[in-house]
């Protein structure tokens, strides 16, 4: 892989065509697809020293919930050198992967693949904290102020980059419910978010009784990991969730069409109130548990009944935590309420893992300098158009794109890795005013609305072959 800067010569004061803020999988996808577009002058910043992707959840054997084709580039450009298959080829692992017959790869392998891209792709600047983004009307450019950090994370140098366009890919952050925030903030109390599970796994495993809160995929994987590490008959585990059941994720073929560009466009065209209602009702599309993990948990529990007795593990859905507090310095008391029964109880435990998910990082801080230009919806959220552009005042001639910050306008497919390459290609097509990445006009068999008849692409005509004439 070439490490030559892209473009090869950039004048220090010259404006960039695009500045990316944040280097997670989505902006990494955008940078990879922008790389061959030599007319674009791009740079991407991230305050972390290197790329990492949910390091606390890279549990042995845990897989990502999308096929390996949902890498950074393939669904927009299968010929890209930044594909997962090319990563395997450069590592001389293509044949082992072929024989492994894995459609869903392990999380740790996806992380390693993204690291490979980030280490070889030019135009990425880690160790740079973004301090402010402003619109400069005199220069018709965005100003991006940043601080370069040293290896210890301390400020080393200040800088400013001018750019015609920006793209925000600052991602999500762990969500902690209000009743549990005081416990997480107290360092001596073993209450952690799932995002930090591997860092604290030894401490959590050593606790006498452990409670896992959260009925999604992360909660299931952590419960299974703890269960396998504890002796039969002495598990001392509780698994609690707010949902009505430890439910499987919707993974039927037609159900998955909710993660297509067709559905994304349909969702965006709905009214704001309908979109808000749909986001809350479609939780099983992305917050359920994959059936293999459910089966593995049941198998492990069943195995522990073979010699009589039941495992000391309690799995209770439909429960919310009302309040929580410490007993002395070593135990935690959770005040629980069963939603359907309308009953309450208390649970004493020695450690808590919060598999309570992630929330989009608010854009208000990073966009404070653009606030006068932002157009918002009825709930004061930034408006985002179909091409992932923030709706700004017409006086702003530059464009601000967002990635994984538009669930309220584009639906539950927003954080889905399977839409990463398509969204990146959409942004680059919009940015260049051309079509460097031709995109399909139809991607689902389902027709999601009544306004228009579904587009039926014409059948491909077989190429006419010239008959071979035997030479005389």
N, C-alpha and C positions, 0 to 999 in steps of 0.2 A: 504494500500500500504506500502511495506517495504521501510524504509529509510536507510537500512543498506548500507554502502559504497560498491561500486562495482569496482573492486574486493575488498574483505573485508580488505586486508592488502597490503598496497603499501609502499615499502621502498622509502624514500625521494629521493635518488639519482638514483633509478632504472629507466630505460627508460620506457615510456608508449608505448603501441602499437599504440595508436591514440590520437592526440590532436585536438579538434575542436575549431575553432576560429569563434566566433559569435554564438549566440543562438537565432535564429529566428525559424520559423516553420520548415525549412528544416533541420537544424542541430538538432533541437529538435526531429524530426522524426528519424534521424539517431541515436541519443542517446537512444531513446525509443526502437528501434529495436536491438541496440547493447546490451541493458541491460541484456537479458537472455543468451547472449553468454559469459559464465563465463570465457572462456579462454582469452578474450580480456580485456586489462587494458586501460580504456579510461578516458579522462577528457575533459570537454568543458568549454571554457572561454567566458565571455561577459562583456564589461565595464559598462553596465547598472546595476542599483541596483537590478532590478527584470525584469521578462519577460513582455513585452507589444507589442501589434500588432496593428499598425495604430490607436493609441488612439484618434487622432483627427478626425477620420472618422467613429467612432462607433455611427452613427446617429440612432436614434430610428427607428426600422423597417427595416433598411438596411440589406440585406442578402448577404452572400457570393455567388459567381456565380458558385460554384460547389456543387454537392450533399454532404450530410453529410458523405457518405462513403469515401469521399476524406479527411479523417482525417489523423493523423500522421502515422498510421500503418495498417489500415484495408486492403487495396489493396495489401499488402504484407503478412500480417498475421492477418486474421480475429479473431483469438483466443487470440490475445495479450491483456494483462490487461490494456494497454494504449489506448484502442479504445474509440471513442466518446460514443458508447453505454455503455461501462463499466463506463465511467464518469457519464452518466445519472443514471446508476444503483447505484453507490456509493452515489449519491445525492438524491436517491429515487424519481427520475423524469422520470423513464422509461415509466410508464403507461401514465402520462400526455403527453409525447412526442409521444407515440403510437397513442393516440386519436387526437393529434394536426395534424397528417398526414402531416408533413413538410419534404419535401425532401431537401429543401435549408434552412439552419438555418440562424439565424441572426448573423451579424458580432460580436456583443457583446457576443453572446453565444460561438462562435468559440474562441474568445479571452479568455473567462472564462475557456473553456476546455483546451486550451494550458497552461494557468496559473496553472491549477490543475496538469497537467503533470509536469510542471517545478518545482512546489513546492514539489512534491513527488518523482520525479526521482532522484536517487543519481548520483553523478559524474558531476554535473553542478556547475560552479563557477562564480557567478555573482560578479560584482564589481571588475573585473580584466581587466585592459587595456593591450592589446598586443602591445609591443613596437618594437619588431623585430623578424624575423624568418631567421635563417641561416642554412646552411648545414655544419656540422663538419666532414670533411673527415677522421680525425684521429679516430673518434669514430663511423663513419658510422651512424650518427644520426642527426636529426634536433634539433636545439636549439631554444626554444621559450622563449623569454624574456618578462616578464610581470610585471606590477605594480598593487599591490592591493590597492584599493581605499577605503576611509572611507565613512561614510554615506553622507558626504557633497561633495563627489567626489574628495577629495584631496588625494594625494599620501600618503600611509601608510607604504608600504613595497615593496621591490623589490624581484623578484624571477625568476628562470629559470627552465624550464621543458625540459627534453630530451625525444624525441619520435622517433619511427621508421617511423611514417606516420603522416600527417596532413590533415585536411579537412577545407577548407575555406568556411564559410557560412556567409559572412559579409553583404549580402543583397544589397538593393538598397537605394538611397537617393532621396529626392524631387528634381525635375528638374525645374529650373526657366529660361525662355528664356532670352537671353542677353538684349533685350530692357527694360526688367522689373527689372533686378537685382538692379539698383540703387534705385528703389523705395522700394524694399524689405529690402535693407540694411539700409534704413532710418527709425528708430524706431517710429517716430511720424506719419508716413504715414500709413493709414489702408490698406496695401497691404499684403496679407498673402497667403501662399501656402495651398492648400486643406488639407495637412497633419496636419495643425494646426487649422483647422476650428472650432472644438468644443471648443478649448481653447479660441478663440476670437469670438465665435458666438454672444454673447450679443452685442459686439461692432459693428460687421458687421450688425446685425439686426437693430441697432439704427441709422445707416447711412441713409441719405435721399435717395440717389440713389446708387445702388449696381450693379457692373458688374461682372459676372462670365465668366472666360475665360477657355475653354476646353470643348470638345464635347464628352467626354467619360463618363463612369459610375459615377465617382466621381463628375464631373461637373453637371450631371443630378440630382444626389441625393441632392447636395447642392442647386441647383436652385429650386428644388421642396421644400426643407426645408424652404428656404427663402420665396417662393411664398405662402406657407401655413400660414406663420407668418404675412403676410402683408394684410391690409384691401383692400377689393375689390374696384377697381377704382383708387387706390393709391399705386400700386405695385412698380413702379419705378425700374424696373429690366431690365438689358440687359444680354443676354446669347450669347456669341460669341464662334465660333470654327473654326479651320482651315480646317477640313474635309468638303467635299462637301454637307454633310447632317448630321442631327442628326440621325445616322444610328443605326439600331438594331445590336446587337452582333450575329454573326453566331452561332446558337444554334440548327441546324438540327442534327439529329442523325448521319448521315454520315459526316457532317461537323465537328462534335466533334471528329471524328476519327483522326483528326490532333493532338489530345492530347493523343495519345496512344504511347506505346513503339515502335510499328511497324513504325509509321511515324517518330519518333525520330531517329530510326536507318537509315531509308531511307534518311532523311535530312542530317544526319552526313556523309553519303557516297557521297553526292553531291560535286561538285567542289566548291571552296571558292567563286568564282564570282557568281555562281548560288545561293548559300546560301544567300549571301548578298542581292541579288535582291529579293529573296522570303521574307526575313524578313520585307522588306519595303512594299511589296504588300499585306501581309496577316494581315494588321492592324485590319480588322473587326473580326478576330478570337478572339481578346483579348482586343480591344480598343473601341468596340461598347457599346451600352447601352442595358440592358436587356429589353425585351418587356413590362414587368410589370411596370417598372419605366417610360417608354415612355407613356404607357397608363395612369398612374397616373398623369403625367404632363398634358396630354391632357384633362383628366377628370377635373382636377382642373381649368385649363384655361376655359374650356367649362362652368363649373358651374358658373363662374364669368360673363358669358354673359346672364344668365337667365332673368335678369331684364333690358336688353338692354345695349348697349355699349360694349366695348371690354376692357379687362384688359390692364393696362399700362405696358406691358411686351413685350420686343423686343427679338426675337430669330433669330439670323442670323448666318448660317453656311458659310463656304467658305471665312472666314475673317482672316487676320493675323495682328498682332500688329507690326507696323514698328518701332515706337519710343514711348516713354512715358515720361511725366514730371509732375512736381507739379505746380499748380496755387496757389499762396500764400502758405498757410500752411494747408489748409483744403480740397482742391480739387485736382483731378488728371485728366490730359488730355492724352487721348490715341489717337495716330495717326494710323488710320486703313486703310487697303487696301483690297478691294474685289478682290480675285484672278481671278475669271472668268470675271468680268466686267472691270477689270483693272482701277477701280475708287478708289479715296481716300477721306477720311473725318476725322473729329475729334469728339471725344466723351468725354464729361466732366462728371465725376462721383465722388462719395464721398468715395467709398471703392471698392476694387478689390479682388476677390478670384481667385487664380491661380490653376485651376484643370488641370495642365499641365503635370501630370504624374511623373514617377520616372525613374531614370537611374541607371544602375549597378554601384556600388561603384568601382572606379578603384583599381586594385590589385597592382599597381606599388609601392605604399608606403609600404604596408604590406610585399610585396615580394622583396623589394629592396635588401635584403641580398642574395636572390636567383637569381638575375638578370643574373649573368654570366652563370647560368645553364639552364635558360629558353629558350625554342625554340618557335619562333614566326612566325606568318603568314606574308603575304605581306603587311598587314596594321599594323604590329607591335603588334598585339594582341596575347596573349598566345594561343598556340595550345593545344587543349584538345582532348584526344582520346575517343573512344566509351564508355569506362567505367568511364568517368568523371575524368580522371587523367591528370594533366598537363604533357605535354611532356617535360621532362628534359634531361639533358646530361646523357649519359649512366653511367658516373662515380657516379651518385647519386643513391644509392641503395634503398633509401626510396621512398615513393610515396606521392605526394601531390594531393589531390582530391579537386574539386570545386563544389559548389552548388549555383545555381542561378547566375552564372557568365559566362555562356557558351551559351548565345543566338546565338552568331555568329557561333557556331559549332553544336548546338543541336536544334536550332529553337525556335519558339515562345511558345513552351510548357515549356520552361525553368522555368519561374516563376509560372507556373500553379500548384496549390495545388494538383490537381488530380494525378500528376506524382511524388509527394514527396516520398511516400512509396516505389514505384518501384525503384526510383533512389537510395534511401537509401539502399534498399536490394541489388541493383547492386553493390554499393560500398562495402557493407559488404561481399558479395560473393567474390569480387575481393580481398579484404583485407585478408580474411581468407584462400583463395585458396581452399575453399570448396563450399558447396551450402547450407548454413543454411536456406536460403529462396529460395526454388525452384520457378522460375519465368516462366510464360506462354511463349510458343514458338510463339503464335499468339494472337493478341489482337484486330485486326480490320478486318472487312469484305472487306474493300478496299485494293486492291493491288497497292502499290504506285510506282512500277517500272516494267520494262520489263525483267530485267536480270534473275530473278529466278521465278519459279512457286511458287504460294503461298503454304505455308505449311498447310496441312489439318490434324489436330490431329485426331488420331483414336477415334472412338466412344467408350465411356465407356461401358464395358460389365457389365450387372447386376450381382450382387453377387449371387452365388449359395447358396441357403438356405437348411439347413439340415432339413428334415421333422421331425416334432415332433411325438414321439411314445407315445401313452397313456400308462402310467404305470399300471401294473396289480397288 
